[in-house]
Amino acid sequence: MEAIIGRRQTAFRLSTDLLDKLKEAAVRENRSLNNYVESVLMDVVYNRPNPITLRAMQEAKQKDDLETLDTDNLDSLIEAL
């Protein structure tokens, strides 16, 4: 049995350029405009990093001495991990 998701029709005023770009993006993703816009909005609303991830992101931005990995050498990359 599938969960029923309540939906309500609504209207937004968007710039013509933005609407055109959204339509193009929806076509590229092979989705309807409604489905594409809803998924973009859901990503913005629901995919926020938790506090631990936010702290790690801030730490990575602030540190100048972060370790770099040699991705050209597979053995050294595996050893470093």
PyMOL Python script that loads the backbone (N, CA, C, O; Angstrom):
from pymol import cmd

cmd.read_pdbstr("""\
ATOM      1  N   MET A   1       0.838  -1.175   0.000  1.00  0.00           N
ATOM      2  CA  MET A   1       0.000   0.000   0.000  1.00  0.00           C
ATOM      3  C   MET A   1       0.890   1.248   0.000  1.00  0.00           C
ATOM      4  O   MET A   1       1.786   1.373   0.835  1.00  0.00           O
ATOM      5  N   GLU A   2       0.647   2.152  -0.918  1.00  0.00           N
ATOM      6  CA  GLU A   2       1.446   3.370  -1.043  1.00  0.00           C
ATOM      7  C   GLU A   2       0.848   4.490  -0.192  1.00  0.00           C
ATOM      8  O   GLU A   2      -0.368   4.588  -0.031  1.00  0.00           O
ATOM      9  N   ALA A   3       1.717   5.317   0.338  1.00  0.00           N
ATOM     10  CA  ALA A   3       1.258   6.472   1.113  1.00  0.00           C
ATOM     11  C   ALA A   3       0.677   7.508   0.166  1.00  0.00           C
ATOM     12  O   ALA A   3       1.184   7.719  -0.936  1.00  0.00           O
ATOM     13  N   ILE A   4      -0.367   8.136   0.602  1.00  0.00           N
ATOM     14  CA  ILE A   4      -0.991   9.185  -0.203  1.00  0.00           C
ATOM     15  C   ILE A   4      -0.377  10.520   0.199  1.00  0.00           C
ATOM     16  O   ILE A   4      -0.379  10.894   1.371  1.00  0.00           O
ATOM     17  N   ILE A   5       0.144  11.223  -0.785  1.00  0.00           N
ATOM     18  CA  ILE A   5       0.756  12.520  -0.533  1.00  0.00           C
ATOM     19  C   ILE A   5      -0.257  13.594  -0.905  1.00  0.00           C
ATOM     20  O   ILE A   5      -0.703  13.670  -2.049  1.00  0.00           O
ATOM     21  N   GLY A   6      -0.613  14.415   0.062  1.00  0.00           N
ATOM     22  CA  GLY A   6      -1.545  15.492  -0.198  1.00  0.00           C
ATOM     23  C   GLY A   6      -0.898  16.577  -1.042  1.00  0.00           C
ATOM     24  O   GLY A   6       0.246  16.963  -0.799  1.00  0.00           O
ATOM     25  N   ARG A   7      -1.617  17.056  -2.016  1.00  0.00           N
ATOM     26  CA  ARG A   7      -1.098  18.119  -2.872  1.00  0.00           C
ATOM     27  C   ARG A   7      -2.139  19.221  -2.968  1.00  0.00           C
ATOM     28  O   ARG A   7      -3.345  18.976  -2.945  1.00  0.00           O
ATOM     29  N   ARG A   8      -1.637  20.433  -3.077  1.00  0.00           N
ATOM     30  CA  ARG A   8      -2.518  21.590  -3.221  1.00  0.00           C
ATOM     31  C   ARG A   8      -2.020  22.417  -4.390  1.00  0.00           C
ATOM     32  O   ARG A   8      -0.831  22.721  -4.484  1.00  0.00           O
ATOM     33  N   GLN A   9      -2.910  22.773  -5.258  1.00  0.00           N
ATOM     34  CA  GLN A   9      -2.543  23.604  -6.394  1.00  0.00           C
ATOM     35  C   GLN A   9      -2.262  25.013  -5.906  1.00  0.00           C
ATOM     36  O   GLN A   9      -2.976  25.552  -5.060  1.00  0.00           O
ATOM     37  N   THR A  10      -1.201  25.600  -6.459  1.00  0.00           N
ATOM     38  CA  THR A  10      -0.834  26.957  -6.071  1.00  0.00           C
ATOM     39  C   THR A  10      -0.280  27.678  -7.287  1.00  0.00           C
ATOM     40  O   THR A  10      -0.020  27.059  -8.318  1.00  0.00           O
ATOM     41  N   ALA A  11      -0.104  28.962  -7.168  1.00  0.00           N
ATOM     42  CA  ALA A  11       0.429  29.742  -8.286  1.00  0.00           C
ATOM     43  C   ALA A  11       1.570  30.620  -7.788  1.00  0.00           C
ATOM     44  O   ALA A  11       1.529  31.160  -6.683  1.00  0.00           O
ATOM     45  N   PHE A  12       2.594  30.747  -8.638  1.00  0.00           N
ATOM     46  CA  PHE A  12       3.734  31.614  -8.341  1.00  0.00           C
ATOM     47  C   PHE A  12       3.976  32.503  -9.551  1.00  0.00           C
ATOM     48  O   PHE A  12       3.717  32.111 -10.689  1.00  0.00           O
ATOM     49  N   ARG A  13       4.468  33.686  -9.291  1.00  0.00           N
ATOM     50  CA  ARG A  13       4.914  34.548 -10.382  1.00  0.00           C
ATOM     51  C   ARG A  13       6.420  34.393 -10.488  1.00  0.00           C
ATOM     52  O   ARG A  13       7.146  34.643  -9.526  1.00  0.00           O
ATOM     53  N   LEU A  14       6.883  33.984 -11.648  1.00  0.00           N
ATOM     54  CA  LEU A  14       8.312  33.793 -11.897  1.00  0.00           C
ATOM     55  C   LEU A  14       8.714  34.638 -13.089  1.00  0.00           C
ATOM     56  O   LEU A  14       7.905  34.905 -13.978  1.00  0.00           O
ATOM     57  N   SER A  15       9.965  35.055 -13.100  1.00  0.00           N
ATOM     58  CA  SER A  15      10.440  35.797 -14.272  1.00  0.00           C
ATOM     59  C   SER A  15      10.394  34.872 -15.483  1.00  0.00           C
ATOM     60  O   SER A  15      10.535  33.655 -15.358  1.00  0.00           O
ATOM     61  N   THR A  16      10.200  35.454 -16.626  1.00  0.00           N
ATOM     62  CA  THR A  16      10.132  34.686 -17.864  1.00  0.00           C
ATOM     63  C   THR A  16      11.422  33.913 -18.096  1.00  0.00           C
ATOM     64  O   THR A  16      11.388  32.753 -18.506  1.00  0.00           O
ATOM     65  N   ASP A  17      12.557  34.550 -17.834  1.00  0.00           N
ATOM     66  CA  ASP A  17      13.842  33.873 -18.023  1.00  0.00           C
ATOM     67  C   ASP A  17      13.975  32.660 -17.104  1.00  0.00           C
ATOM     68  O   ASP A  17      14.411  31.593 -17.535  1.00  0.00           O
ATOM     69  N   LEU A  18      13.597  32.829 -15.837  1.00  0.00           N
ATOM     70  CA  LEU A  18      13.686  31.720 -14.896  1.00  0.00           C
ATOM     71  C   LEU A  18      12.770  30.582 -15.323  1.00  0.00           C
ATOM     72  O   LEU A  18      13.170  29.418 -15.290  1.00  0.00           O
ATOM     73  N   LEU A  19      11.561  30.903 -15.718  1.00  0.00           N
ATOM     74  CA  LEU A  19      10.623  29.874 -16.154  1.00  0.00           C
ATOM     75  C   LEU A  19      11.162  29.130 -17.372  1.00  0.00           C
ATOM     76  O   LEU A  19      11.040  27.908 -17.454  1.00  0.00           O
ATOM     77  N   ASP A  20      11.750  29.847 -18.307  1.00  0.00           N
ATOM     78  CA  ASP A  20      12.334  29.204 -19.494  1.00  0.00           C
ATOM     79  C   ASP A  20      13.459  28.256 -19.091  1.00  0.00           C
ATOM     80  O   ASP A  20      13.557  27.147 -19.616  1.00  0.00           O
ATOM     81  N   LYS A  21      14.304  28.688 -18.163  1.00  0.00           N
ATOM     82  CA  LYS A  21      15.415  27.838 -17.704  1.00  0.00           C
ATOM     83  C   LYS A  21      14.890  26.599 -16.978  1.00  0.00           C
ATOM     84  O   LYS A  21      15.430  25.505 -17.144  1.00  0.00           O
ATOM     85  N   LEU A  22      13.846  26.769 -16.178  1.00  0.00           N
ATOM     86  CA  LEU A  22      13.251  25.625 -15.488  1.00  0.00           C
ATOM     87  C   LEU A  22      12.662  24.634 -16.485  1.00  0.00           C
ATOM     88  O   LEU A  22      12.806  23.423 -16.315  1.00  0.00           O
ATOM     89  N   LYS A  23      12.009  25.133 -17.509  1.00  0.00           N
ATOM     90  CA  LYS A  23      11.445  24.254 -18.540  1.00  0.00           C
ATOM     91  C   LYS A  23      12.550  23.491 -19.265  1.00  0.00           C
ATOM     92  O   LYS A  23      12.413  22.295 -19.522  1.00  0.00           O
ATOM     93  N   GLU A  24      13.639  24.174 -19.594  1.00  0.00           N
ATOM     94  CA  GLU A  24      14.767  23.517 -20.264  1.00  0.00           C
ATOM     95  C   GLU A  24      15.366  22.435 -19.379  1.00  0.00           C
ATOM     96  O   GLU A  24      15.674  21.339 -19.848  1.00  0.00           O
ATOM     97  N   ALA A  25      15.531  22.746 -18.099  1.00  0.00           N
ATOM     98  CA  ALA A  25      16.098  21.772 -17.168  1.00  0.00           C
ATOM     99  C   ALA A  25      15.177  20.560 -17.026  1.00  0.00           C
ATOM    100  O   ALA A  25      15.650  19.426 -16.955  1.00  0.00           O
ATOM    101  N   ALA A  26      13.874  20.796 -16.985  1.00  0.00           N
ATOM    102  CA  ALA A  26      12.915  19.693 -16.876  1.00  0.00           C
ATOM    103  C   ALA A  26      12.998  18.783 -18.096  1.00  0.00           C
ATOM    104  O   ALA A  26      12.948  17.560 -17.968  1.00  0.00           O
ATOM    105  N   VAL A  27      13.124  19.376 -19.270  1.00  0.00           N
ATOM    106  CA  VAL A  27      13.247  18.579 -20.499  1.00  0.00           C
ATOM    107  C   VAL A  27      14.523  17.746 -20.454  1.00  0.00           C
ATOM    108  O   VAL A  27      14.507  16.565 -20.799  1.00  0.00           O
ATOM    109  N   ARG A  28      15.637  18.362 -20.027  1.00  0.00           N
ATOM    110  CA  ARG A  28      16.910  17.621 -19.927  1.00  0.00           C
ATOM    111  C   ARG A  28      16.790  16.429 -18.989  1.00  0.00           C
ATOM    112  O   ARG A  28      17.399  15.385 -19.224  1.00  0.00           O
ATOM    113  N   GLU A  29      16.004  16.585 -17.925  1.00  0.00           N
ATOM    114  CA  GLU A  29      15.824  15.515 -16.928  1.00  0.00           C
ATOM    115  C   GLU A  29      14.680  14.582 -17.306  1.00  0.00           C
ATOM    116  O   GLU A  29      14.384  13.632 -16.582  1.00  0.00           O
ATOM    117  N   ASN A  30      14.038  14.854 -18.441  1.00  0.00           N
ATOM    118  CA  ASN A  30      12.900  14.058 -18.915  1.00  0.00           C
ATOM    119  C   ASN A  30      11.789  14.002 -17.856  1.00  0.00           C
ATOM    120  O   ASN A  30      11.256  12.939 -17.540  1.00  0.00           O
ATOM    121  N   ARG A  31      11.465  15.181 -17.324  1.00  0.00           N
ATOM    122  CA  ARG A  31      10.439  15.299 -16.301  1.00  0.00           C
ATOM    123  C   ARG A  31       9.475  16.403 -16.674  1.00  0.00           C
ATOM    124  O   ARG A  31       9.775  17.265 -17.500  1.00  0.00           O
ATOM    125  N   SER A  32       8.307  16.359 -16.048  1.00  0.00           N
ATOM    126  CA  SER A  32       7.372  17.462 -16.245  1.00  0.00           C
ATOM    127  C   SER A  32       7.909  18.673 -15.484  1.00  0.00           C
ATOM    128  O   SER A  32       8.698  18.534 -14.550  1.00  0.00           O
ATOM    129  N   LEU A  33       7.475  19.846 -15.895  1.00  0.00           N
ATOM    130  CA  LEU A  33       7.896  21.065 -15.208  1.00  0.00           C
ATOM    131  C   LEU A  33       7.488  21.012 -13.745  1.00  0.00           C
ATOM    132  O   LEU A  33       8.277  21.355 -12.865  1.00  0.00           O
ATOM    133  N   ASN A  34       6.259  20.583 -13.481  1.00  0.00           N
ATOM    134  CA  ASN A  34       5.768  20.499 -12.106  1.00  0.00           C
ATOM    135  C   ASN A  34       6.644  19.558 -11.273  1.00  0.00           C
ATOM    136  O   ASN A  34       7.050  19.904 -10.164  1.00  0.00           O
ATOM    137  N   ASN A  35       6.933  18.372 -11.811  1.00  0.00           N
ATOM    138  CA  ASN A  35       7.734  17.402 -11.081  1.00  0.00           C
ATOM    139  C   ASN A  35       9.147  17.918 -10.844  1.00  0.00           C
ATOM    140  O   ASN A  35       9.711  17.731  -9.766  1.00  0.00           O
ATOM    141  N   TYR A  36       9.716  18.566 -11.854  1.00  0.00           N
ATOM    142  CA  TYR A  36      11.070  19.090 -11.717  1.00  0.00           C
ATOM    143  C   TYR A  36      11.144  20.166 -10.638  1.00  0.00           C
ATOM    144  O   TYR A  36      12.015  20.120  -9.770  1.00  0.00           O
ATOM    145  N   VAL A  37      10.238  21.126 -10.694  1.00  0.00           N
ATOM    146  CA  VAL A  37      10.240  22.223  -9.712  1.00  0.00           C
ATOM    147  C   VAL A  37       9.992  21.673  -8.310  1.00  0.00           C
ATOM    148  O   VAL A  37      10.638  22.102  -7.354  1.00  0.00           O
ATOM    149  N   GLU A  38       9.067  20.733  -8.181  1.00  0.00           N
ATOM    150  CA  GLU A  38       8.797  20.148  -6.864  1.00  0.00           C
ATOM    151  C   GLU A  38      10.042  19.442  -6.321  1.00  0.00           C
ATOM    152  O   GLU A  38      10.355  19.573  -5.138  1.00  0.00           O
ATOM    153  N   SER A  39      10.750  18.703  -7.164  1.00  0.00           N
ATOM    154  CA  SER A  39      11.941  17.988  -6.688  1.00  0.00           C
ATOM    155  C   SER A  39      13.056  18.958  -6.307  1.00  0.00           C
ATOM    156  O   SER A  39      13.771  18.720  -5.333  1.00  0.00           O
ATOM    157  N   VAL A  40      13.216  20.046  -7.057  1.00  0.00           N
ATOM    158  CA  VAL A  40      14.225  21.054  -6.714  1.00  0.00           C
ATOM    159  C   VAL A  40      13.892  21.693  -5.367  1.00  0.00           C
ATOM    160  O   VAL A  40      14.769  21.875  -4.523  1.00  0.00           O
ATOM    161  N   LEU A  41      12.639  22.025  -5.178  1.00  0.00           N
ATOM    162  CA  LEU A  41      12.230  22.632  -3.904  1.00  0.00           C
ATOM    163  C   LEU A  41      12.383  21.658  -2.741  1.00  0.00           C
ATOM    164  O   LEU A  41      12.782  22.065  -1.651  1.00  0.00           O
ATOM    165  N   MET A  42      12.074  20.382  -2.951  1.00  0.00           N
ATOM    166  CA  MET A  42      12.235  19.380  -1.898  1.00  0.00           C
ATOM    167  C   MET A  42      13.704  19.236  -1.525  1.00  0.00           C
ATOM    168  O   MET A  42      14.032  19.095  -0.347  1.00  0.00           O
ATOM    169  N   ASP A  43      14.599  19.271  -2.522  1.00  0.00           N
ATOM    170  CA  ASP A  43      16.033  19.199  -2.227  1.00  0.00           C
ATOM    171  C   ASP A  43      16.466  20.355  -1.344  1.00  0.00           C
ATOM    172  O   ASP A  43      17.237  20.168  -0.403  1.00  0.00           O
ATOM    173  N   VAL A  44      15.981  21.530  -1.637  1.00  0.00           N
ATOM    174  CA  VAL A  44      16.354  22.717  -0.858  1.00  0.00           C
ATOM    175  C   VAL A  44      15.821  22.622   0.570  1.00  0.00           C
ATOM    176  O   VAL A  44      16.521  22.976   1.519  1.00  0.00           O
ATOM    177  N   VAL A  45      14.607  22.154   0.723  1.00  0.00           N
ATOM    178  CA  VAL A  45      13.961  22.138   2.029  1.00  0.00           C
ATOM    179  C   VAL A  45      14.415  20.960   2.887  1.00  0.00           C
ATOM    180  O   VAL A  45      14.613  21.117   4.092  1.00  0.00           O
ATOM    181  N   TYR A  46      14.581  19.784   2.283  1.00  0.00           N
ATOM    182  CA  TYR A  46      14.829  18.582   3.077  1.00  0.00           C
ATOM    183  C   TYR A  46      16.283  18.138   3.145  1.00  0.00           C
ATOM    184  O   TYR A  46      16.627  17.362   4.036  1.00  0.00           O
ATOM    185  N   ASN A  47      17.138  18.582   2.262  1.00  0.00           N
ATOM    186  CA  ASN A  47      18.511  18.093   2.233  1.00  0.00           C
ATOM    187  C   ASN A  47      19.487  19.077   2.865  1.00  0.00           C
ATOM    188  O   ASN A  47      20.459  19.499   2.239  1.00  0.00           O
ATOM    189  N   ARG A  48      19.214  19.428   4.092  1.00  0.00           N
ATOM    190  CA  ARG A  48      20.113  20.317   4.825  1.00  0.00           C
ATOM    191  C   ARG A  48      21.075  19.468   5.647  1.00  0.00           C
ATOM    192  O   ARG A  48      20.667  18.480   6.257  1.00  0.00           O
ATOM    193  N   PRO A  49      22.349  19.847   5.667  1.00  0.00           N
ATOM    194  CA  PRO A  49      23.312  19.073   6.451  1.00  0.00           C
ATOM    195  C   PRO A  49      23.013  19.148   7.948  1.00  0.00           C
ATOM    196  O   PRO A  49      22.542  20.169   8.450  1.00  0.00           O
ATOM    197  N   ASN A  50      23.294  18.048   8.651  1.00  0.00           N
ATOM    198  CA  ASN A  50      23.087  18.039  10.097  1.00  0.00           C
ATOM    199  C   ASN A  50      24.215  18.815  10.774  1.00  0.00           C
ATOM    200  O   ASN A  50      25.193  19.172  10.117  1.00  0.00           O
ATOM    201  N   PRO A  51      24.097  19.083  12.080  1.00  0.00           N
ATOM    202  CA  PRO A  51      25.111  19.906  12.768  1.00  0.00           C
ATOM    203  C   PRO A  51      26.535  19.343  12.679  1.00  0.00           C
ATOM    204  O   PRO A  51      27.487  20.114  12.557  1.00  0.00           O
ATOM    205  N   ILE A  52      26.698  18.029  12.736  1.00  0.00           N
ATOM    206  CA  ILE A  52      28.038  17.434  12.656  1.00  0.00           C
ATOM    207  C   ILE A  52      28.650  17.701  11.283  1.00  0.00           C
ATOM    208  O   ILE A  52      29.822  18.063  11.179  1.00  0.00           O
ATOM    209  N   THR A  53      27.861  17.521  10.246  1.00  0.00           N
ATOM    210  CA  THR A  53      28.349  17.772   8.894  1.00  0.00           C
ATOM    211  C   THR A  53      28.671  19.249   8.697  1.00  0.00           C
ATOM    212  O   THR A  53      29.675  19.589   8.072  1.00  0.00           O
ATOM    213  N   LEU A  54      27.826  20.124   9.228  1.00  0.00           N
ATOM    214  CA  LEU A  54      28.080  21.567   9.124  1.00  0.00           C
ATOM    215  C   LEU A  54      29.401  21.949   9.791  1.00  0.00           C
ATOM    216  O   LEU A  54      30.168  22.745   9.249  1.00  0.00           O
ATOM    217  N   ARG A  55      29.663  21.376  10.972  1.00  0.00           N
ATOM    218  CA  ARG A  55      30.928  21.662  11.657  1.00  0.00           C
ATOM    219  C   ARG A  55      32.116  21.175  10.832  1.00  0.00           C
ATOM    220  O   ARG A  55      33.125  21.872  10.724  1.00  0.00           O
ATOM    221  N   ALA A  56      31.999  19.989  10.254  1.00  0.00           N
ATOM    222  CA  ALA A  56      33.091  19.454   9.435  1.00  0.00           C
ATOM    223  C   ALA A  56      33.318  20.319   8.201  1.00  0.00           C
ATOM    224  O   ALA A  56      34.460  20.535   7.795  1.00  0.00           O
ATOM    225  N   MET A  57      32.251  20.808   7.611  1.00  0.00           N
ATOM    226  CA  MET A  57      32.374  21.678   6.435  1.00  0.00           C
ATOM    227  C   MET A  57      33.063  22.991   6.813  1.00  0.00           C
ATOM    228  O   MET A  57      33.928  23.476   6.084  1.00  0.00           O
ATOM    229  N   GLN A  58      32.676  23.558   7.950  1.00  0.00           N
ATOM    230  CA  GLN A  58      33.290  24.806   8.404  1.00  0.00           C
ATOM    231  C   GLN A  58      34.764  24.594   8.721  1.00  0.00           C
ATOM    232  O   GLN A  58      35.601  25.436   8.394  1.00  0.00           O
ATOM    233  N   GLU A  59      35.082  23.467   9.360  1.00  0.00           N
ATOM    234  CA  GLU A  59      36.480  23.156   9.690  1.00  0.00           C
ATOM    235  C   GLU A  59      37.315  23.024   8.417  1.00  0.00           C
ATOM    236  O   GLU A  59      38.437  23.526   8.351  1.00  0.00           O
ATOM    237  N   ALA A  60      36.769  22.354   7.419  1.00  0.00           N
ATOM    238  CA  ALA A  60      37.501  22.168   6.167  1.00  0.00           C
ATOM    239  C   ALA A  60      37.744  23.503   5.464  1.00  0.00           C
ATOM    240  O   ALA A  60      38.794  23.699   4.854  1.00  0.00           O
ATOM    241  N   LYS A  61      36.788  24.414   5.546  1.00  0.00           N
ATOM    242  CA  LYS A  61      36.950  25.723   4.910  1.00  0.00           C
ATOM    243  C   LYS A  61      37.990  26.581   5.629  1.00  0.00           C
ATOM    244  O   LYS A  61      38.671  27.388   4.996  1.00  0.00           O
ATOM    245  N   GLN A  62      38.114  26.412   6.933  1.00  0.00           N
ATOM    246  CA  GLN A  62      38.988  27.267   7.732  1.00  0.00           C
ATOM    247  C   GLN A  62      40.427  26.782   7.780  1.00  0.00           C
ATOM    248  O   GLN A  62      41.332  27.581   8.021  1.00  0.00           O
ATOM    249  N   LYS A  63      40.661  25.503   7.557  1.00  0.00           N
ATOM    250  CA  LYS A  63      42.018  24.967   7.709  1.00  0.00           C
ATOM    251  C   LYS A  63      42.829  25.150   6.436  1.00  0.00           C
ATOM    252  O   LYS A  63      42.360  24.872   5.332  1.00  0.00           O
ATOM    253  N   ASP A  64      44.049  25.621   6.615  1.00  0.00           N
ATOM    254  CA  ASP A  64      44.972  25.781   5.500  1.00  0.00           C
ATOM    255  C   ASP A  64      45.895  24.580   5.365  1.00  0.00           C
ATOM    256  O   ASP A  64      46.530  24.400   4.326  1.00  0.00           O
ATOM    257  N   ASP A  65      45.974  23.757   6.403  1.00  0.00           N
ATOM    258  CA  ASP A  65      46.919  22.645   6.404  1.00  0.00           C
ATOM    259  C   ASP A  65      46.253  21.295   6.134  1.00  0.00           C
ATOM    260  O   ASP A  65      46.688  20.270   6.658  1.00  0.00           O
ATOM    261  N   LEU A  66      45.211  21.294   5.326  1.00  0.00           N
ATOM    262  CA  LEU A  66      44.533  20.039   5.011  1.00  0.00           C
ATOM    263  C   LEU A  66      45.447  19.138   4.193  1.00  0.00           C
ATOM    264  O   LEU A  66      46.203  19.604   3.341  1.00  0.00           O
ATOM    265  N   GLU A  67      45.366  17.857   4.465  1.00  0.00           N
ATOM    266  CA  GLU A  67      46.178  16.871   3.754  1.00  0.00           C
ATOM    267  C   GLU A  67      45.695  16.754   2.314  1.00  0.00           C
ATOM    268  O   GLU A  67      44.492  16.772   2.050  1.00  0.00           O
ATOM    269  N   THR A  68      46.633  16.636   1.392  1.00  0.00           N
ATOM    270  CA  THR A  68      46.266  16.406  -0.006  1.00  0.00           C
ATOM    271  C   THR A  68      46.642  14.982  -0.375  1.00  0.00           C
ATOM    272  O   THR A  68      47.630  14.442   0.122  1.00  0.00           O
ATOM    273  N   LEU A  69      45.860  14.387  -1.237  1.00  0.00           N
ATOM    274  CA  LEU A  69      46.093  13.016  -1.671  1.00  0.00           C
ATOM    275  C   LEU A  69      46.624  13.006  -3.090  1.00  0.00           C
ATOM    276  O   LEU A  69      46.172  13.767  -3.947  1.00  0.00           O
ATOM    277  N   ASP A  70      47.591  12.132  -3.324  1.00  0.00           N
ATOM    278  CA  ASP A  70      48.154  11.966  -4.662  1.00  0.00           C
ATOM    279  C   ASP A  70      47.264  11.002  -5.436  1.00  0.00           C
ATOM    280  O   ASP A  70      47.395   9.786  -5.300  1.00  0.00           O
ATOM    281  N   THR A  71      46.366  11.542  -6.240  1.00  0.00           N
ATOM    282  CA  THR A  71      45.432  10.697  -6.974  1.00  0.00           C
ATOM    283  C   THR A  71      46.054  10.103  -8.237  1.00  0.00           C
ATOM    284  O   THR A  71      45.437   9.262  -8.889  1.00  0.00           O
ATOM    285  N   ASP A  72      47.258  10.525  -8.585  1.00  0.00           N
ATOM    286  CA  ASP A  72      47.933   9.973  -9.755  1.00  0.00           C
ATOM    287  C   ASP A  72      48.562   8.612  -9.453  1.00  0.00           C
ATOM    288  O   ASP A  72      48.841   7.837 -10.368  1.00  0.00           O
ATOM    289  N   ASN A  73      48.783   8.325  -8.175  1.00  0.00           N
ATOM    290  CA  ASN A  73      49.403   7.075  -7.781  1.00  0.00           C
ATOM    291  C   ASN A  73      48.409   6.283  -6.958  1.00  0.00           C
ATOM    292  O   ASN A  73      48.166   6.618  -5.798  1.00  0.00           O
ATOM    293  N   LEU A  74      47.822   5.231  -7.536  1.00  0.00           N
ATOM    294  CA  LEU A  74      46.772   4.472  -6.882  1.00  0.00           C
ATOM    295  C   LEU A  74      47.252   3.839  -5.571  1.00  0.00           C
ATOM    296  O   LEU A  74      46.525   3.852  -4.577  1.00  0.00           O
ATOM    297  N   ASP A  75      48.466   3.288  -5.562  1.00  0.00           N
ATOM    298  CA  ASP A  75      48.977   2.642  -4.348  1.00  0.00           C
ATOM    299  C   ASP A  75      49.095   3.639  -3.189  1.00  0.00           C
ATOM    300  O   ASP A  75      48.706   3.330  -2.063  1.00  0.00           O
ATOM    301  N   SER A  76      49.629   4.826  -3.463  1.00  0.00           N
ATOM    302  CA  SER A  76      49.764   5.812  -2.398  1.00  0.00           C
ATOM    303  C   SER A  76      48.396   6.327  -1.952  1.00  0.00           C
ATOM    304  O   SER A  76      48.208   6.649  -0.779  1.00  0.00           O
ATOM    305  N   LEU A  77      47.444   6.406  -2.880  1.00  0.00           N
ATOM    306  CA  LEU A  77      46.095   6.838  -2.528  1.00  0.00           C
ATOM    307  C   LEU A  77      45.451   5.823  -1.600  1.00  0.00           C
ATOM    308  O   LEU A  77      44.858   6.207  -0.592  1.00  0.00           O
ATOM    309  N   ILE A  78      45.552   4.538  -1.912  1.00  0.00           N
ATOM    310  CA  ILE A  78      44.957   3.496  -1.063  1.00  0.00           C
ATOM    311  C   ILE A  78      45.653   3.479   0.297  1.00  0.00           C
ATOM    312  O   ILE A  78      44.998   3.318   1.327  1.00  0.00           O
ATOM    313  N   GLU A  79      46.944   3.641   0.306  1.00  0.00           N
ATOM    314  CA  GLU A  79      47.681   3.650   1.571  1.00  0.00           C
ATOM    315  C   GLU A  79      47.259   4.834   2.439  1.00  0.00           C
ATOM    316  O   GLU A  79      47.138   4.699   3.657  1.00  0.00           O
ATOM    317  N   ALA A  80      47.038   5.980   1.825  1.00  0.00           N
ATOM    318  CA  ALA A  80      46.657   7.175   2.572  1.00  0.00           C
ATOM    319  C   ALA A  80      45.244   7.030   3.169  1.00  0.00           C
ATOM    320  O   ALA A  80      44.938   7.593   4.220  1.00  0.00           O
ATOM    321  N   LEU A  81      44.414   6.280   2.486  1.00  0.00           N
ATOM    322  CA  LEU A  81      43.046   6.108   2.991  1.00  0.00           C
ATOM    323  C   LEU A  81      43.057   5.156   4.148  1.00  0.00           C
ATOM    324  O   LEU A  81      42.006   4.871   4.722  1.00  0.00           O
TER     325      LEU A  81
END
""", "prot")
cmd.dss("prot")
cmd.show_as("cartoon", "prot")
cmd.util.cbc("prot")
cmd.orient("prot")
